[in-house]
Amino acid sequence: MKKALFAIALPMLLASPAFACDPISQNATKMNETLTQSSSPENVQAVALRNKAMYCHQNAKNLGLLGDAHTNYMTSCINKNEALELKTSMTKGQKI
């Protein structure tokens, strides 16, 4: 009886890894998909805008702005292009 069970179970033991799903490769595939999605230009731009909005909101809070003053500050802060200002100041010879 033990020999028969061994003869039946051995091929199943050897064949099972071939039919099993590889969790490591599935995890790697999922991680690769997530990294690709999170590093897409649209996502990077959305995260940068969200961070800038949080920065501007904290500045408005620190300045104690309320109502229309807060809204106007937020609008000007979010639309402000620091890179362009830095570039123009450097071309004019100003130092930072």
C-alpha positions in Angstrom: 0.0 0.0 0.0 2.8 2.4 0.9 4.6 1.7 -2.4 1.4 2.3 -4.4 0.8 5.6 -2.6 4.4 6.6 -3.1 4.2 5.7 -6.9 1.1 7.9 -7.3 2.2 10.8 -5.1 5.7 11.2 -6.5 4.7 12.3 -10.0 2.2 14.7 -8.5 4.9 16.2 -6.2 7.3 16.6 -9.1 4.6 18.1 -11.4 3.1 20.5 -8.9 5.7 23.2 -9.2 5.2 23.4 -12.9 1.5 24.1 -12.5 1.8 26.4 -9.5 1.7 30.1 -9.9 5.0 31.8 -9.1 4.1 34.4 -6.5 7.4 36.2 -6.9 6.9 36.9 -10.6 3.3 37.9 -9.9 4.5 40.4 -7.3 7.2 41.7 -9.5 4.7 42.2 -12.4 2.3 44.0 -10.1 5.1 46.2 -8.7 6.3 47.0 -12.2 2.8 48.0 -13.2 2.4 50.2 -10.1 5.8 51.9 -10.7 5.0 52.5 -14.3 1.6 54.0 -13.4 3.0 56.2 -10.6 5.9 57.5 -12.7 3.7 58.5 -15.6 4.0 62.2 -16.5 0.3 62.8 -15.6 0.7 61.4 -12.2 3.9 63.2 -11.5 2.3 66.5 -12.5 -0.8 65.8 -10.4 1.4 65.1 -7.3 3.5 68.2 -7.9 0.4 70.3 -8.1 -1.1 68.8 -5.0 2.2 69.4 -3.1 2.3 73.0 -4.3 -1.3 73.6 -3.3 -0.5 72.3 0.2 2.5 74.5 0.4 0.5 77.6 -0.7 -2.3 76.8 1.7 0.2 76.5 4.6 1.7 79.8 3.7 -1.7 81.4 3.6 -2.5 80.0 7.0 0.9 81.2 8.4 0.1 84.7 7.0 -3.3 84.7 8.6 -5.2 85.3 5.4 -8.9 84.8 5.4 -11.7 85.0 2.8 -10.9 86.7 -0.5 -7.3 87.4 0.6 -6.8 83.7 1.1 -8.3 82.9 -2.2 -6.3 85.5 -4.1 -3.1 84.4 -2.5 -3.8 80.7 -3.3 -4.5 81.5 -6.9 -1.4 83.6 -7.4 0.8 81.2 -5.5 -0.4 78.1 -7.4 -0.1 79.9 -10.8 3.4 81.3 -10.0 6.2 79.7 -12.0 9.3 79.8 -9.9 11.5 78.2 -12.5 10.6 80.8 -15.1 11.2 83.6 -12.5 14.6 82.0 -11.6 15.6 81.8 -15.3 14.7 85.4 -16.1 16.4 86.7 -13.0 19.6 84.8 -13.9 19.5 86.1 -17.5 19.2 89.7 -16.1 22.4 89.1 -14.1 20.7 89.0 -10.7 22.2 86.5 -8.2 20.2 84.5 -5.8 
